[in-house]
Amino acid sequence: MEFIVANFAPIMFAGLICFLLLGFPVAFSLGACGLFFGFVGIELGVFQSSVMAWLPQRLIGIMANDTLLAVPFFTLMGLVLERSGMAEDLLDTVGQVFGPMRGGLALAVIFVGALLAATTGVVAASVISMGLISLPIMLRYGYDRRLSSGVIAASGTLAQIIPPSLVLIIMADQLGKSVGDMYKGAFLPGFMLMGLYVLYVVFLAIFKPTQVPALPPEARTFREPDGSGGYTSLVGITALSAVVAVILARNMEAVHTWFQGREVTFVATDEKVVVAMCGGVFVALVIALINKGLKLNLLSRLAERVTFVLIPPLLLIFLVLGTIFLGVATPTEGGAMGAMGALVMAWVRRRMSFSLLKQALGSTTRLSSFVMFILIGATVFSLVFQAADGPIWVEHLLSSLPGGPVGFLIAVNVLVFFLAFFLDYFELSFIVVPLLAPVAHKLGIDLIWFGVLLAVNMQTSFMHPPFGFALFFLRSVAPEKQYVDRVTQKVMEPVTTMQIYKGAIPFVLIQLTMVGILIAFPQIVTGSLDKEVKVNLDDIGAQMRDSLKSDEGATPTDPYGGPEEAAPGAAPKTEPDAAPGAAPGAAPAVPEPSAESTESDPMKAMQDALKAQNPKP
């Protein structure tokens, strides 16, 4: 028994692993393990029975957590957009834009995957949509089956890291950080990961062109009457939008100064990107509307199609992310606006129906319930684990690793990578992150950087053979048997499960490369965050004492204003520094004032010290 009591925390953790390996649902495994070891610990005297009395308060805290409201809002937004046909229009249009170049369809899938990630935030919706729409087209025109499967699965998982990602909301809640800061930190890494995917496809287009052929001329539908592709006007309107965006980004401080009515000398990079992008997009929309309304024929069919298809999701991105980054709305409010915007877009596209809304609401309820049950189970487990000094055991286990913070980060990422073979990102966020965060904080690691790093790593959980959920989603929509293509009428071979697994491996390696880049260059994440104001309490105390001492010789003032006046006929007051042996009949000496009896305001002194230590720019 003494051995069990002395090693209660590691035994409890091993018990959780056994529960999970037996195949029980994660939420119930966590809750059952927590309750079982809770009662065992009380009987063995590891902790007091009052520990279990804290559990209802913890559960009430979950229900009162406003941050978690963003999960159903963003889920509903993504599902409505996915079912309203936005993904289909995007893939069709962007595929026509990139189609004439080698690897163009794969580039279109990556680009649309990033757009869907920034509007839906749901991996399943992105992978299934692109698998249904783009996979038959890529197979039709001779794309390698492994590459086609891998690029679709990997592009769908961008919804894991590009805001408004659901896992970033959960990560922020578990780390005790702002969701807005987590979004800002993940903004640049998410699009850098997309860039690495693009580089891989470009590499294949150069060195293995047979795997990524160009779209044949007969498949290019948006052509002008003279037979041209209409790229000239598309390049022109794109260049004009880019110029407007660059000018807006360079003068963002002046725009903020005008809007807020006070001087603004610094604007974060992510805010500049979102607002400048919105400005450029708005200019393109105005030009397209004027051209169509007045029938000026300034834009080609391709340019007009691209403008009207891309503008709605880009505006929705600004509505959600722009308001969060600018501080206008909280993530929960941004999710609510995004859900409303998705419903309006579906209604404008004449795709809104009661059955669509019913399906979206049902799926949102199921996913939200799934998240909440896991969170409740994780809360039960963590409560008992903390009572058994589990965090101290984990801290001693991990803080003694060689290499300091870098060694800790490498070991943790290796651990998370292998755990992701068996657990998905929700389970990892609720089980592993609360154990690792205190150790990371003690080692001086920025928790936003740590959270984004783990989010990129956990993204591989969707791509791991054999349990990757993105691979399962793609397997559910990929052809399992021979079929006749509806366009070419050719008999097409099926996509095997092994081809899907092999296609995912290069993109898993790319994601791990991104993890290494973030470890080596943390400023990629932290550079876009607001600078933390550091306060030295010792300096503040010294400045307060100096301020109070400087006021000791000042004339006491009446609390209602003005120097104190002697009453008529009263004896004149003796100076504070009068000697004790004063002449008979003189007023009694006034004792020397101390810091405690001075009339100066200590709160004002502290505020002055703070201002002196952190002057405004």
N, C-alpha and C positions, 0 to 999 in steps of 0.2 A: 504493500500500500504506500509506503514511503516513496518508492520509486515512481508510482503513478502521480502522487501529489507533487513531487519535485519536477516532473516532466509533463505536467498536465497540458500545457499549451501545445507542444509538439505532438502529443498523443491525440489531442483534439483535431489538429490539422490533418494528421494521418487518417483519423476517422472520417473526416469529410471526403478525402480522396477515395476511401473505400466506398462510401455512400455513392459517390459519382460513378465509380467504376461498375457498381452493381446495376447501373442503368436507370436509377430513379430520376425523375425530373429534377432539374437543378434547384428550382424554388423550394420544393418540398424537402430535397436533400439538405439544403442549408438550414431550413427551419427545424427539421427533425434532429439534425446533428446538434444545433444550438440548444434545443430543449433537453435532449438526452444528456449532453455533457453538463448542462446547467444544473439539472437535478443531481447528477452524480457528484459534481463539484460541491454542491451544498452538503450532501451526505458525508463527503470526505473532509469537509472543513476547508476547502481551498478558498472559498469566499463566503460571504454572508448570504443568507436567504433573501435579504432586501434587494439583492441584485435583480431578481426576477420582477420585483415591484416597479423597476424602472422601465420595463418593457412597454406597458401601455403608453407611457409618455413618449417613448421613441416612435411608436406607430402613429400616434397623433401628430408628431412632428413631420412624418412623411406626408400625411394627408394635408398638412398646412404649408407644404413646400410649394411656393408659387413657381419656382424655376421648372419643376417637372411638368407644369401645364403646357410648356412649349412642345413636349413630345407629341401629344395628340394633335396639336395644331399643325405642326410641320408634317406629320404623317398624313393628315387629311389633305393638306395642300398637295403633297406629292401624288397621292392616289387619284385625286380629282384630275390633275394635269395628265397623269398617265392614261387615264380612261377617256379623256376628252380628245385624244388623238394628236396631242402636241408632239410627242416623240416621233410619230409616223411622219408628220409634216417636216420636222427638223431633219430627220435622216434622209428623206427624199430630196429636200432642197440642198442640204450641205453635200450630199453625195453627188449631186449634179455639178456643184461648184468645184469640188476636188476630183471628180471622176476622171477627167482627161489625163491626169498625171498618174504615174505608177505609184501604187500604194494609196491612191486617193480615197478609196472606199474605207480603208483602215483608218486614215487620218480623219475622215468624216465621222466614223464611229467614236474615235477619241474625243473629237471636238464636241459632238452631241452628248457624249457621256459626261463631259465637264459641265455643259449647260444643264443637263438633267440633274446633275449632282447639286448645282447651285440653286435649283428651283424645287427639286423634290426632296432630296436628302434621304431617299429610301433606296437601298441597294437592290432589293428584290424587284421593285418597279422598273428600275433602269435596265437591269440585266434581262428581264423577261421581255421588255419592250424591244430592246435592240436585238435580242435573239430571234424574236418573231419576225422583225422587219428586215434587218440587215443581213442576217446569216444566209437566208435563201439567195439574196442578191449576190453576196460575195462568193458563194458556191457556184452560182450560175455563170459567173464570169471568170472562173478559174483560180480563185484565191486558195492558198494552202489551207487545208482544214484545221490543222493545229494552230496556225496563226489566227485564222478567223475566230476560232473558239477562244483563244487566249486574249485577243484584243477586246472582244466583247465582254468577257468576264472581268478583265482588269479595268476597263473603262467604266463598267457598272459600279465597281468598288470605289471609284472616286467619290461617290456619295458619302463614303465613310470619313473622309478627311476635309473635303471642300465644304465650307459653311453653306447652308445651315444643317450640319450633320447631327444626327441624333446622338451618336456616340460622344460627340464633343459636349453636348448638354449633360449627359450622364457623367462624363469625366469631370466637368467643372463642378458639378454637385458633389462628387466624391472627394475632390481636392479642396473644396471650400473656396473656389475662385469664381470670378465673374464669367458668365457665359460669353459676354461681349469680348472680354479679354482673350478667352480661348478661341473665339472666332477670328479675332485680329491676328493672333499668333499662328493659326493654321491657314490663313489666307494665302500667303506666299508659298509655303511648302506644298500645299495642295496643287497649285498651278505649276510648280517646279516638277512635281511628280508627273503631271500631264505632259510637260515638256520632255521628260525622259522617255515616256512612251512614244512620243513623236520622233525623237532621235532614233529609237530602235526601229521604227517602221521605215524611216528614211534610210537607215543603214541597210535594211533588207532590200529596199527599192534600188539601191546602188549596186549591191554585191550579189543579191539573189532576186533579180527582177521577175523570174518566172513564178515566184511565190506571190507576188503582188502586182498583177497586170493592170494596165489602165482600162478604163471603161471604153468599150468600142463605140464608134460614132453613132451607130443605130440606137444605142441606149441613151443618148443625150437628148432629152425631150425639150428643154428650154432653148430653142433656137430662133433666131430672127428670120424674117422673110428672105433676106439675102443669103441665108445659110450660116452666118457667123454665130458665135456663141454668146455674144453680148457681154464679153468680159470688160470691154473698154469703159462703159458707163459704170459697171460694178466697181472697177478699180478707182474710177473718178470719185464716186460718192463715198467709197471707203476712205480714200485719201483725205477728202474734205472733212469727214467725221473725225479722222485721226488728228488732223491739224487743229480742229476745234477742241478736241480733248486735250491735246498737248498744251495749247494756250491756256485752257482752263486750269490744268494741273499746275502750270508755272505761276499762275496768279491766284492760286487757291487761298493764300493768306489774305490777299486783298478782298476776295469775295467773302470770306468769313468776317473780315473786319466790317465790311458794308452790311452784311446780314445781321451781325450781332450788335453792331453799334459801338464796339470797342476794339481796340487794336489787338490783332491776333498775329503772333510772329511765328507760330509753328503749327503745322497740320500734319497728322500722321500719314504715312505713305498709303496705307490701305484706304483711308478716307479719300485721298486724292484720286486713287485709281477708280473707286466706285463712282464718285461724283463726276469726274472727268469722263468716264465711260458713259454715264447717263447723259451728260451734255452732248457728246458726240452722237449718241444714238438718237437723241431728240432732234438734232439738226437733220439727220438722215430721214427720220420719220416725216418731218415737216416738208422736206423736198419731195419725198415720195407722194405725200398726200396732195401737194400742189400740182405735181405732174399728172397724177391720176384725175384730179378734179377738173383741171383746165385742159386735159388731153394735150399736153405739150410734147409728148413722145421724147422726152429728154433721157429717159431711162429705158434700158432693154427689158425684155420679159424676165430674164434671169435676175437682173438687179432689183426689179420691182418685187419679184417673188421673194428674194432673199430678205429684202427690207421688211416686208409685211409678215414674214414668218419668224424672223429673229427678234423683231422689236418687242412683241409681247413678253416673251420669257426674260429678255434683258431688263425690261421695265419692272417686271416682278422681282428680279434679283435686286434692283435698286430699292424697291419698296420694302423688301425684307432686310437685306444686309445694309443698305444705305442708311435706313433709319436707325438701325442698331449701332453702326459705326459712328454716326453723327451724334449719338446720344439722344435722339428724339424719342426713341422707343426702347423699352426693355426687350430682351429676346422673346419673352412670352407675348408681349404686345406685337412684336414683329411677326411672330408665328400666326397670331390671330389675323393680322392684316394680310399675310400671305395666303391663308386659307380663304379669306373673303375674296382676295384678288383672283385666286384660282377658280372659285365659283363664278365670278363675273366673267373671266376669260372663257370658261366652258359655256356660259350662257350666250356670250357674244358669238362664239363659234357655232352656236346652235347644236351643241352636243350635250347640253344639260338635260337630264331626265330624272324622273323619280327613281328608276332602277339604278342609274349610275350613282346617285347620291346615297341610296340605300347600301349598295356594295361598298362604297368608300367609307361610309360611317361604320359598317360592320367590321371591315378590315382594321380600321383605326381603333375600334373598341377592343378587338382581339390583341393587337400589338401593345396597346397601352396597358391592358390587363396583364399581359405577359411581363412587361417591364415592372409593373407595380408588385406583382407576386414575387419576382426575383428580388426586388428591393426589400420587401418585407422579410423574406427568408434570410437575406444577407444581413439585415439589421438584427435579427434574432441571434444569428451566429456571431456577428461582430461584438454584440453586447457581452455575451458570455466569454468570448475570446479575450476581450479587453479586461474583463474582471479577473481572468486567470493570468494577467500580465503577458498575454500573447504578443502585443506590440513590442515589449521589451525584449522578448526572445527573438523576434524577427530582427529588431534593431541590432542586437549583439551578433546575430548570424550574418547580417549583410554589411554592417559598418566595419567589420574586421577584414573585409576582402582586400587583397592587394591592389594597388593602383589608385586608391583614393576615390574621388567622385567618378572619374572616368572608368575605373575598374568596376565600380558599382553599376554604372549605366550599362556597360557591356554585359555584365553578368545578368542584370535584370532583363535586358532585351533578349538575351539567349533564352532565359527562363520563359518569358512571355511568348517567344516564337514557338517553343516546343509545347507549351500549354495550349496554344492556339490550334494545335492539331486536334484537340479533344473538346475545347470550350469555345463558344462564340464570344463576340466582343462584349455583349451585355454581361455575360457571366464573368468574364475577365475583369470588367470594370467594377463589378460589385464585390468580387471575391479578392482579387489580387491588389488592385489599386489602393484600397484603404490600408493594406498592410505595408505597402511600399512608400506611400506618400510621407509618413512621419520620418522615415529614414532619409529620404531625399531632402526633406526640409532641413534636417539636422546637418547634413553634409553641405548645406549652402547651395543646393541646386534649385534654380527657379522652377516653381511648380507648373507654370504655364508651359515652359519649355519641356518639362518632364511629361506633362499630359499630352502635348502634341506628339512628342517622340513615341509614347506608348500607343497613341492612336494610329500613327503610321505603321507601327509594328503590328498592331492588332488587325490592321487592314489585311494582312496576309492570312488571317484566319478564314477569310472568304475564299482564298485561293489555294489552300493547302490540300493536296490530294492525301487521303481520300475523303476528308470530311468537310471540304470547303463548301459553304452554302451557295456561293456564286456558281460553282461548278454544278451543284444540284439544280439550281434554277435554270441554268443553260441546258442541262441534260433533259429537263422536263419539256423544253420547247424545241430542241434540236431533233432532226429526223433520225429515227432509229431503224428505219427500213428503207429500201429503195423506193424512190418516188419519181413521178414524171413532172418535170418543171413546167409550170403553166405558161411560160413565155416561149422558151426554146423547144418545148415538147421532147426534150431529151430525158433519158433515164439517168437519174442522179444517184450516186452511192450515198449511203447513210453516214452520219458522223458518229464514230464509236466513242465509248467512254474513255478509252486509253488516249485517243487523239485529244480529247478535251483536257485530260490530265497533263499530257506532254505540252500542250499549248500554254498551260498556266505557268509552267516552270520558269521560263525567261522573265515573266512579269513579276513573279515572286522574288527573283534575284534583283530586279530593278527596284522593287520596294525595299529590300534589305539594303541596297546601295543608298537609297534615300535616307534610311535610318542612320547609316554611317556618316552621311553628309551633315545631318542635323546634329550628331554628336560632335563632329569636328567644328562646325560653324553654328553655335547656338544663336548668334545674332540674327540668323535668318528668321527665327521665331521672336526673339526678344526685341529686335530692332524696331518693330512696329507697335510695341506696347508703350503706354504712357510711362514716363520716367518716374520711378518711385522717389518720393520725397524722404530723405534720410534726416533724422533728427537726433542730435547728440544731447541727451538729457543732462549730462554733466555741464556742458557749455550753457545750456538754458538756465540751470540752477545758479551758475556763477553770474550770468548776466542779470538774473532777477535780484541776486544779493547786491550786485553793484548798483542796480537801479534803485533799490530800496534805501541803500546807504546814502546815495546822492540826494535823496529826498529828506534825510533826517534833519538837515539844517533849514529846511524851507518853513515858511510861516504857516502854522496850522490853518486849515481852511474849514469853514463851516460846511457840513455835509450838504446844505441847501445852497451853497455858492457864496463866494466872497470871503475875505479874511474875517476872522472873529473880531468883534468890537466889544470893548469893555462897557459894562453898564454904567450909567451916569453916577458919579460919586464914588465909584469903586476905586480901590487902590491900584496904582499902576503895577502892571505885571513885571516881575523880574525877568531878565534874560535867561534863557535856559541854561547858559553856562556860568551863572552867578556862583560865587564861592559859597560854601556852606556857612561860613562865618559872616553873614551879612549884618548890616547895622540894625539895631533894634527898631521895630516899627515897619521894617520893610516887609513886603509880601513874601510868603514862604517860597523857598526855591522850588522851581519846577524840575522834577527829575529828568535826567537825560533820556530822551525817547529811544526805545529799542525798535528792532525790525518788527516785533510783534505789536507794539503800540503805535506805530507810525500811521499817519492818516492816508498814506499812498495805497493804491489798489494793487494787491498782488496779482490779480488776474490780468490787469493791464500790463504789469511788468512782464508776465509770462508771454503775453501776446507780442509785446515789443521785442522780446528775445527771439521768439519764433520768426518774426519778420526779419530781424537782423541776420538770422542764420540762413533763411531761405528767401532772399529778395526776389520779387517778381521780375521776369525779364522785361 
